Amino acid sequence: MREALASLAAALVVAAALAAPAAAETRLCNRTSVVTEAAIGVAVEATAATRGWFRLDPGQCRAILQTAEAPGRLFLHTRPVGEAPGASLGQPNQRQLCIGEGDFLVPAAQSCRQAGHVMAPFAEVRPTVAEGIAILFLSEEADYDLPQARRAGIQRLLTRLGYDSGPIDGLEGPKTDGAMRAFVTDLNLPADAAALPDIFDRLLAALRAGEGPGFAWCNDTAYRIMAALGTEDGGRMVTRGWFRIEAGACLKPPLEGAPPRVFSFAEAVDGDGRPVLRQGRPLTFGGETAGCIRASEFEITGTDCAAHGGLPAQFLAVPFDGRRRASLRFREPR
């Protein structure tokens, strides 16, 4: 009983540190080129609490803990926004703690007791404290400062949308300026959109809607779609998968260069990842061009599927318009 009361007291102290206002604070600053959501964990001995989500645009800082002196060890879990499924900022997995969705606070996060909560990997972090403010930085190999990170984030999303913004380097240049002007023109946005606080919201919304040049999948079904992409390389088919497109969402897969033709194969899956059946057969979306797929993540060159441990599938050839734009919408058959 005494140990249980001690654990409860520690959990309350940790939860209070996460939620209560104070004169000083701990801030998280995003020096990466990726829009990121973060969850913070505070651990005292065997007890821990978590809170999230805190969204940070590239170049942005936010208060994530309402004290500069945490009552215990600090842990951080991050997830990129607008990136391909499975993308990661490369954090080490040092401790598993419980997280939720939306605005959550888990006071005893060593395990999950509530529906919809899941365990997730956290990395221990140590802030730098100066003048009563503790600061944590998210960074990547390029080691941007905050203004460079903002520019690099805009470049990254313009590139994902299919605009030629040049290298993702966080530097000003004519290609980035030209890509932003094209984006502003295509979406009829204010001329100063790049300087507005909501530019990342606009870029992410355009990405989800399949806007911009290039190729996009859009999922108009009620199910999750797992899609495979095919391109031609020296006359041979190269297929890659899987790309996850949630119901009601669009996804622009990364395409290197400007391939003359793009091919698509997809299948609908339920919440447990099992194929959705229609009249006893999987609900798939394809065409008449031979390609290869595999159950797990894959990249296969050629059409000798068995040699790569794969299965044959019929891909759809996707036509581009004169501006090199194409979208493919998945709809359930009537």
Secondary structure as the mmCIF struct_conf table of DSSP 4:
data_model
#
loop_
_struct_conf.conf_type_id
_struct_conf.id
_struct_conf.beg_label_comp_id
_struct_conf.beg_label_asym_id
_struct_conf.beg_label_seq_id
_struct_conf.end_label_comp_id
_struct_conf.end_label_asym_id
_struct_conf.end_label_seq_id
HELX_RH_AL_P HELX_RH_AL_P1 ARG A 2 ALA A 19
BEND BEND1 ALA A 20 ALA A 20
BEND BEND2 ALA A 23 ALA A 24
STRN STRN1 GLU A 25 ARG A 31
BEND BEND3 THR A 32 VAL A 34
STRN STRN2 THR A 36 VAL A 44
TURN_TY1_P TURN_TY1_P1 GLU A 45 ALA A 46
STRN STRN3 THR A 47 LEU A 56
TURN_TY1_P TURN_TY1_P2 PRO A 58 GLY A 59
STRN STRN4 CYS A 61 LEU A 65
BEND BEND4 GLN A 66 GLN A 66
BEND BEND5 ALA A 68 GLU A 69
BEND BEND6 PRO A 71 GLY A 72
STRN STRN5 ARG A 73 PRO A 80
BEND BEND7 VAL A 81 GLU A 83
HELX_LH_PP_P HELX_LH_PP_P1 ALA A 84 ALA A 84
TURN_TY1_P TURN_TY1_P3 PRO A 85 GLY A 86
STRN STRN6 ARG A 95 ILE A 99
BEND BEND8 GLU A 101 ASP A 103
STRN STRN7 PHE A 104 VAL A 106
BEND BEND9 PRO A 107 ALA A 108
TURN_TY1_P TURN_TY1_P4 ALA A 109 GLN A 110
BEND BEND10 SER A 111 SER A 111
BEND BEND11 GLN A 114 GLN A 114
TURN_TY1_P TURN_TY1_P5 ALA A 115 GLY A 116
STRN STRN8 VAL A 118 VAL A 125
STRN STRN9 THR A 128 ALA A 130
TURN_TY1_P TURN_TY1_P6 GLU A 131 GLY A 132
STRN STRN10 ILE A 133 SER A 139
TURN_TY1_P TURN_TY1_P7 GLU A 141 ALA A 142
HELX_RH_AL_P HELX_RH_AL_P2 LEU A 146 ARG A 160
TURN_TY1_P TURN_TY1_P8 LEU A 161 GLY A 162
BEND BEND12 ILE A 168 GLY A 170
HELX_RH_AL_P HELX_RH_AL_P3 PRO A 174 ASP A 186
TURN_TY1_P TURN_TY1_P9 LEU A 187 ASN A 188
TURN_TY1_P TURN_TY1_P10 ALA A 191 ASP A 192
HELX_RH_3T_P HELX_RH_3T_P1 ALA A 193 ALA A 195
BEND BEND13 LEU A 196 LEU A 196
TURN_TY1_P TURN_TY1_P11 PRO A 197 ASP A 198
HELX_RH_AL_P HELX_RH_AL_P4 ILE A 199 ARG A 208
TURN_TY1_P TURN_TY1_P12 ALA A 209 GLY A 210
BEND BEND14 GLY A 212 PRO A 213
STRN STRN11 GLY A 214 ASN A 219
BEND BEND15 THR A 221 TYR A 223
STRN STRN12 ARG A 224 ASP A 233
TURN_TY1_P TURN_TY1_P13 GLY A 234 GLY A 235
STRN STRN13 ARG A 236 ILE A 245
TURN_TY1_P TURN_TY1_P14 ALA A 247 GLY A 248
STRN STRN14 CYS A 250 LEU A 251
BEND BEND16 GLY A 257 GLY A 257
BEND BEND17 PRO A 260 PRO A 260
STRN STRN15 VAL A 262 VAL A 269
TURN_TY1_P TURN_TY1_P15 GLY A 271 ASP A 272
BEND BEND18 GLY A 273 GLY A 273
HELX_LH_PP_P HELX_LH_PP_P2 ARG A 274 ARG A 274
STRN STRN16 PRO A 275 PRO A 275
HELX_LH_PP_P HELX_LH_PP_P3 VAL A 276 VAL A 276
STRN STRN17 LEU A 277 ARG A 278
TURN_TY1_P TURN_TY1_P16 GLN A 279 GLY A 280
STRN STRN18 ARG A 281 PRO A 282
STRN STRN19 THR A 284 PHE A 285
BEND BEND19 GLU A 288 GLU A 288
STRN STRN20 THR A 289 ILE A 293
BEND BEND20 ALA A 295 GLU A 297
STRN STRN21 PHE A 298 THR A 301
BEND BEND21 GLY A 302 THR A 303
HELX_RH_3T_P HELX_RH_3T_P2 CYS A 305 HIS A 308
TURN_TY1_P TURN_TY1_P17 GLY A 309 GLY A 309
STRN STRN22 LEU A 311 VAL A 318
HELX_LH_PP_P HELX_LH_PP_P4 PRO A 319 PHE A 320
TURN_TY1_P TURN_TY1_P18 GLY A 322 ARG A 323
BEND BEND22 ARG A 324 ARG A 324
STRN STRN23 ARG A 325 PHE A 330
#
